[in-house]
Amino acid sequence: MLNNSRLAGLADRAATRFRSGGWPVGEVGNYGGGALARSTVFYPPGLQAAAQRFAQAFGVAQVAPGSSGKGAGLTVVLTRDFRG
């Protein structure tokens, strides 16, 4: 769960919501990979369907292949467009 906006605490608030929705949340912090135009769920091989379910459940704008490399799960990067 990574924040890619100037909205302080966005990732923390979203993590609480995602946990209460039944999704485990690991690391919460800031995204250092450059600016993204839209909130995105990045998924490693084999988890595209899970990424799409997550994005639909929580109103995340898009899904895309990729991973932070820190684990085998989804990586959620939030921008100003996330209204969670």
DSSP file (Angstrom, degrees, kcal/mol; ACC not computed):
  #  RESIDUE AA STRUCTURE BP1 BP2  ACC     N-H-->O    O-->H-N    N-H-->O    O-->H-N    TCO  KAPPA ALPHA  PHI   PSI    X-CA   Y-CA   Z-CA
    1    1 A M              0   0    0      0, 0.0    28,-2.1     0, 0.0     2,-0.4   0.000 360.0 360.0 360.0 110.6    0.0    0.0    0.0
    2    2 A L  E     -ab  29  77A   0     74,-3.1    76,-3.1    26,-0.2     2,-0.5  -0.953 360.0-136.0-128.6 140.6    1.8    3.0   -1.3
    3    3 A N  E     +ab  30  78A   0     26,-2.6    28,-2.8    -2,-0.4    76,-0.2  -0.813  20.0 174.6 -94.4 126.4    0.9    6.7   -1.4
    4    4 A N        +     0   0    0     74,-3.2    76,-0.3    -2,-0.5    32,-0.3  -0.287  59.1  72.0-122.9  44.2    1.8    8.5   -4.7
    5    5 A S  S    S-     0   0    0     74,-0.2    26,-0.1     2,-0.2     5,-0.1  -0.865  86.9-110.8-143.8 176.9    0.1   11.8   -3.8
    6    6 A R  S    S+     0   0    0     -2,-0.3     2,-1.0     2,-0.1    73,-0.0   0.263  79.9 115.6 -95.1  10.4    0.6   14.8   -1.5
    7    7 A L    >   -     0   0    0      1,-0.0     3,-1.7     2,-0.0     4,-0.3  -0.718  68.5-132.9 -83.5 104.1   -2.4   13.8    0.6
    8    8 A A  T 3  S+     0   0    0     -2,-1.0    -2,-0.1     1,-0.3    -1,-0.0  -0.316  83.9  10.0 -60.5 133.6   -0.9   12.9    4.0
    9    9 A G  T 3> S+     0   0    0      3,-0.0     4,-2.6     1,-0.0     5,-0.3   0.501  83.8 130.0  80.0   4.9   -2.1    9.7    5.5
   10   10 A L  H <> S+     0   0    0     -3,-1.7     4,-2.4     1,-0.2     5,-0.2   0.923  75.1  45.7 -58.6 -46.6   -3.8    8.5    2.3
   11   11 A A  H  > S+     0   0    0     -4,-0.3     4,-2.5     1,-0.2    -1,-0.2   0.882 112.4  51.6 -66.4 -37.9   -2.2    5.0    2.4
   12   12 A D  H  > S+     0   0    0      2,-0.2     4,-1.9     1,-0.2    -2,-0.2   0.932 111.8  45.9 -64.4 -45.7   -2.8    4.6    6.1
   13   13 A R  H  X S+     0   0    0     -4,-2.6     4,-1.8     1,-0.2    -2,-0.2   0.918 115.0  47.4 -63.1 -43.1   -6.5    5.4    5.7
   14   14 A A  H  X S+     0   0    0     -4,-2.4     4,-2.9    -5,-0.3     5,-0.2   0.898 107.6  56.2 -65.7 -40.3   -6.9    3.2    2.7
   15   15 A A  H  X S+     0   0    0     -4,-2.5     4,-2.6     1,-0.2     5,-0.2   0.903 106.2  51.1 -59.3 -41.5   -5.0    0.3    4.5
   16   16 A T  H  X S+     0   0    0     -4,-1.9     4,-2.2     1,-0.2    -1,-0.2   0.922 112.2  46.6 -60.8 -44.3   -7.5    0.4    7.3
   17   17 A R  H  X S+     0   0    0     -4,-1.8     4,-1.1     2,-0.2    -2,-0.2   0.912 112.6  49.2 -64.6 -43.3  -10.4    0.2    4.9
   18   18 A F  H  <>S+     0   0    0     -4,-2.9     5,-2.4     2,-0.2     3,-0.2   0.900 110.7  50.3 -65.9 -40.9   -8.8   -2.6    2.9
   19   19 A R  H ><5S+     0   0    0     -4,-2.6     3,-1.9     1,-0.2    -1,-0.2   0.925 108.8  51.2 -61.9 -43.9   -8.1   -4.6    6.1
   20   20 A S  H 3<5S+     0   0    0     -4,-2.2    -1,-0.2     1,-0.3    -2,-0.2   0.751 105.5  58.2 -66.9 -20.9  -11.7   -4.2    7.2
   21   21 A G  T 3<5S-     0   0    0     -4,-1.1    -1,-0.3    -3,-0.2    -2,-0.2   0.364 126.7-100.2 -87.0   4.2  -12.8   -5.4    3.8
   22   22 A G  T < 5S+     0   0    0     -3,-1.9    -3,-0.2     1,-0.3    -2,-0.1   0.531  82.3 126.0  94.5   6.6  -10.9   -8.7    4.4
   23   23 A W      < -     0   0    0     -5,-2.4    -1,-0.3    -8,-0.1    -2,-0.2  -0.855  58.8-125.2-101.0 130.4   -7.7   -8.0    2.4
   24   24 A P        -     0   0    0      0, 0.0     2,-0.5     0, 0.0    -5,-0.0  -0.469  23.0-157.0 -70.5 143.6   -4.3   -8.3    4.1
   25   25 A V        +     0   0    0     -2,-0.1     3,-0.1     1,-0.1   -10,-0.0  -0.988  13.9 176.6-125.4 126.3   -2.1   -5.3    4.0
   26   26 A G        +     0   0    0     -2,-0.5    -1,-0.1     1,-0.3     2,-0.1   0.580  58.4  14.2 -91.8-115.8    1.6   -5.5    4.4
   27   27 A E        -     0   0    0      1,-0.0     2,-0.4   -25,-0.0    -1,-0.3  -0.341  60.6-164.5 -65.7 137.9    3.9   -2.5    4.0
   28   28 A V        +     0   0    0     -3,-0.1     2,-0.3    -2,-0.1   -26,-0.2  -0.997  37.5 100.2-123.7 128.3    2.4    1.0    4.1
   29   29 A G  E     -a    2   0A   0    -28,-2.1   -26,-2.6    -2,-0.4     2,-0.4  -0.869  66.8 -46.1-172.2-155.1    4.5    3.9    2.8
   30   30 A N  E     -a    3   0A   0    -28,-0.3     2,-0.4    -2,-0.3   -26,-0.2  -0.810  47.9-119.6-105.7 144.3    5.3    6.3    0.0
   31   31 A Y        -     0   0    0    -28,-2.8     3,-0.2    -2,-0.4    46,-0.0  -0.670  24.6-178.0 -83.4 130.2    5.8    5.3   -3.6
   32   32 A G        +     0   0    0     -2,-0.4    -1,-0.1     1,-0.1     3,-0.1   0.179  57.2  95.3-112.0  15.9    9.2    6.1   -5.0
   33   33 A G  S    S-     0   0    0      1,-0.3    -1,-0.1     3,-0.0     2,-0.1   0.220  96.2 -88.6 -94.9  15.4    8.7    5.0   -8.6
   34   34 A G        -     0   0    0     -3,-0.2    -1,-0.3     2,-0.1     2,-0.1  -0.165  64.2 -42.3  97.3 164.4    7.7    8.3  -10.2
   35   35 A A        -     0   0    0     -3,-0.1     2,-0.4    -2,-0.1   -30,-0.1  -0.399  50.1-160.0 -70.4 136.2    4.4   10.0  -10.6
   36   36 A L        -     0   0    0    -32,-0.3     3,-0.1    -2,-0.1    -2,-0.1  -0.907  14.8-144.9-110.9 145.0    1.4    7.9  -11.7
   37   37 A A  S    S+     0   0    0     -2,-0.4     2,-0.3     1,-0.1    44,-0.2   0.809  82.4  23.2 -77.6 -30.4   -1.6    9.5  -13.3
   38   38 A R  S    S-     0   0    0     42,-0.1    -1,-0.1    41,-0.1    39,-0.1  -0.962  91.1 -92.0-138.3 151.3   -4.1    7.1  -11.7
   39   39 A S        -     0   0    0     -2,-0.3    23,-1.3    40,-0.1     2,-0.4  -0.380  52.6-168.2 -59.1 140.3   -4.3    4.8   -8.7
   40   40 A T  E     -dC  62  77A   0     37,-2.5    37,-2.9    21,-0.2     2,-0.7  -0.994  28.4-146.9-141.8 139.1   -3.2    1.4   -9.8
   41   41 A V  E     -dC  63  76A   0     21,-2.3    23,-2.2    -2,-0.4     2,-0.4  -0.940  24.5-158.3-100.9 113.4   -3.1   -2.2   -8.5
   42   42 A F  E     -dC  64  75A   0     33,-3.4    33,-2.6    -2,-0.7    26,-0.1  -0.757  11.2-167.1 -91.6 138.3    0.0   -3.9   -9.8
   43   43 A Y  E     -d   65   0A   0     21,-1.9    23,-2.8    -2,-0.4    31,-0.1  -0.962  15.5-135.1-130.5 144.0    0.0   -7.6   -9.9
   44   44 A P    >   -     0   0    0      0, 0.0     3,-1.9     0, 0.0     4,-0.1  -0.381  57.6 -58.5 -82.7 171.6    2.6  -10.4  -10.4
   45   45 A P  T 3  S+     0   0    0      0, 0.0     0, 0.0     0, 0.0     0, 0.0  -0.217 125.7  21.0 -51.9 135.4    2.0  -13.3  -12.7
   46   46 A G  T 3  S+     0   0    0     -3,-0.1     4,-0.2     1,-0.0     3,-0.1   0.329 105.3  82.9  90.6  -6.8   -1.1  -15.3  -11.8
   47   47 A L    <>  +     0   0    0     -3,-1.9     4,-2.3     1,-0.1     5,-0.2   0.150  48.7 109.4-117.1  19.9   -2.8  -12.6   -9.8
   48   48 A Q  H  > S+     0   0    0      1,-0.2     4,-2.4     2,-0.2     5,-0.2   0.923  81.4  50.3 -61.6 -43.9   -4.6  -10.6  -12.5
   49   49 A A  H  > S+     0   0    0      1,-0.2     4,-2.3     2,-0.2    -1,-0.2   0.900 110.8  49.2 -62.7 -40.7   -8.0  -11.8  -11.4
   50   50 A A  H  > S+     0   0    0      2,-0.2     4,-2.6     1,-0.2    -1,-0.2   0.904 110.2  51.7 -64.3 -40.7   -7.3  -10.9   -7.8
   51   51 A A  H  X S+     0   0    0     -4,-2.3     4,-2.7     1,-0.2    -2,-0.2   0.902 109.9  49.0 -62.4 -41.1   -6.1   -7.5   -8.8
   52   52 A Q  H  X S+     0   0    0     -4,-2.4     4,-2.3     2,-0.2    -2,-0.2   0.902 111.3  49.2 -66.8 -40.4   -9.3   -6.9  -10.8
   53   53 A R  H  X S+     0   0    0     -4,-2.3     4,-2.5     2,-0.2    -2,-0.2   0.925 113.2  47.8 -62.5 -44.2  -11.5   -8.0   -7.9
   54   54 A F  H  X S+     0   0    0     -4,-2.6     4,-2.0     2,-0.2     6,-0.2   0.946 111.8  48.8 -61.7 -49.3   -9.6   -5.7   -5.5
   55   55 A A  H  X>S+     0   0    0     -4,-2.7     5,-1.8     1,-0.2     4,-1.1   0.899 114.0  46.4 -59.6 -42.3   -9.8   -2.7   -7.9
   56   56 A Q  H  <5S+     0   0    0     -4,-2.3     3,-0.3     1,-0.2    -1,-0.2   0.909 111.7  51.2 -67.5 -42.1  -13.5   -3.2   -8.4
   57   57 A A  H  <5S+     0   0    0     -4,-2.5    -1,-0.2     1,-0.2    -2,-0.2   0.829 123.1  28.6 -64.7 -33.0  -14.3   -3.7   -4.7
   58   58 A F  H  <5S-     0   0    0     -4,-2.0    -1,-0.2    -5,-0.2    -2,-0.2   0.338 107.8-110.0-116.9   6.1  -12.4   -0.5   -3.6
   59   59 A G  T  <5 +     0   0    0     -4,-1.1     2,-0.4    -3,-0.3    24,-0.3   0.850  52.8 166.1  72.1  34.1  -12.7    1.8   -6.6
   60   60 A V      < -     0   0    0     -5,-1.8    -1,-0.2    -6,-0.2   -19,-0.1  -0.732  37.3-131.6 -84.5 132.6   -9.1    1.7   -7.7
   61   61 A A  S    S-     0   0    0     -2,-0.4     2,-0.3     1,-0.1   -21,-0.2   0.806  70.5  -3.0 -58.9 -40.4   -8.9    3.1  -11.2
   62   62 A Q  E     -d   40   0A   0    -23,-1.3   -21,-2.3     2,-0.0     2,-0.3  -0.964  51.3-138.2-152.3 163.5   -6.7    0.5  -13.0
   63   63 A V  E     +d   41   0A   0     -2,-0.3   -21,-0.2   -23,-0.2   -15,-0.0  -0.930  24.5 174.3-122.2 151.2   -4.8   -2.7  -12.8
   64   64 A A  E     -d   42   0A   0    -23,-2.2   -21,-1.9    -2,-0.3     2,-0.1  -0.992  35.8 -99.0-154.3 148.0   -1.4   -3.4  -14.5
   65   65 A P  E    S+d   43   0A   0      0, 0.0     2,-0.2     0, 0.0   -23,-0.0  -0.417  74.5  82.3 -67.1 145.4    1.2   -6.1  -14.5
   66   66 A G        -     0   0    0    -23,-2.8     2,-0.3    -2,-0.1     9,-0.2  -0.718  51.5-142.2 142.1 169.8    4.1   -5.5  -12.3
   67   67 A S        -     0   0    0     -2,-0.2   -24,-0.1     7,-0.1     7,-0.1  -0.985  27.2-120.2-159.0 155.3    5.3   -5.9   -8.8
   68   68 A S        -     0   0    0     -2,-0.3     4,-0.1   -26,-0.1     6,-0.1   0.630  49.1-126.1 -74.0 -12.1    7.4   -4.0   -6.2
   69   69 A G  S    S+     0   0    0      2,-0.3     3,-0.1     1,-0.0    -1,-0.1   0.433  86.8 104.0  81.9  -1.7    9.6   -7.1   -6.0
   70   70 A K  S    S-     0   0    0      1,-0.1     2,-0.3     3,-0.1    -1,-0.0   0.537  90.8 -13.9 -90.9  -7.2    9.1   -7.3   -2.3
   71   71 A G  S    S-     0   0    0      2,-0.2    -2,-0.3     1,-0.0    -1,-0.1  -0.972  70.4 -93.7-174.3-177.4    6.7  -10.1   -2.3
   72   72 A A  S    S+     0   0    0     -2,-0.3     2,-0.1    -3,-0.1    -1,-0.0   0.283  90.3  85.9 -99.2  11.0    4.4  -12.2   -4.3
   73   73 A G  S    S-     0   0    0      1,-0.2    -2,-0.2   -30,-0.1     2,-0.1  -0.201  86.3 -65.9-101.6-168.4    1.2  -10.2   -3.7
   74   74 A L        -     0   0    0    -31,-0.1     2,-0.5    -7,-0.1   -31,-0.2  -0.454  36.8-148.1 -76.3 150.4   -0.5   -7.2   -5.1
   75   75 A T  E     - C   0  42A   0    -33,-2.6   -33,-3.4    -9,-0.2     2,-0.6  -0.982  11.2-160.6-120.8 118.0    1.0   -3.7   -4.9
   76   76 A V  E     - C   0  41A   0     -2,-0.5   -74,-3.1   -35,-0.2     2,-0.5  -0.874   6.3-172.3-103.5 123.5   -1.5   -0.9   -4.6
   77   77 A V  E     -bC   2  40A   0    -37,-2.9   -37,-2.5    -2,-0.6     2,-0.4  -0.969  11.5-155.9-117.1 119.1   -0.3    2.6   -5.4
   78   78 A L  E     -b    3   0A   0    -76,-3.1   -74,-3.2    -2,-0.5     2,-0.2  -0.760  12.6-179.8-101.6 138.5   -2.8    5.4   -4.6
   79   79 A T    >   -     0   0    0     -2,-0.4     3,-1.9   -76,-0.2   -74,-0.2  -0.585  52.2 -77.6-118.7-174.4   -3.0    8.8   -6.3
   80   80 A R  T 3  S+     0   0    0    -76,-0.3   -42,-0.1     1,-0.3   -75,-0.1   0.694 121.7  70.0 -60.4 -19.9   -5.3   11.8   -5.7
   81   81 A D  T 3  S+     0   0    0    -44,-0.2     2,-0.4     2,-0.0    -1,-0.3   0.645  73.4 102.6 -75.7 -12.1   -8.0   10.1   -7.7
   82   82 A F    <   -     0   0    0     -3,-1.9   -22,-0.1     1,-0.1   -23,-0.1  -0.580  46.8-177.0 -76.3 127.4   -8.6    7.5   -5.0
   83   83 A R              0   0    0     -2,-0.4    -1,-0.1   -24,-0.3   -23,-0.1   0.005 360.0 360.0-112.7  26.4  -11.7    8.3   -3.0
   84   84 A G              0   0    0    -25,-0.1    -1,-0.2   -26,-0.0   -67,-0.1   0.484 360.0 360.0 -77.1 360.0  -11.6    5.6   -0.4
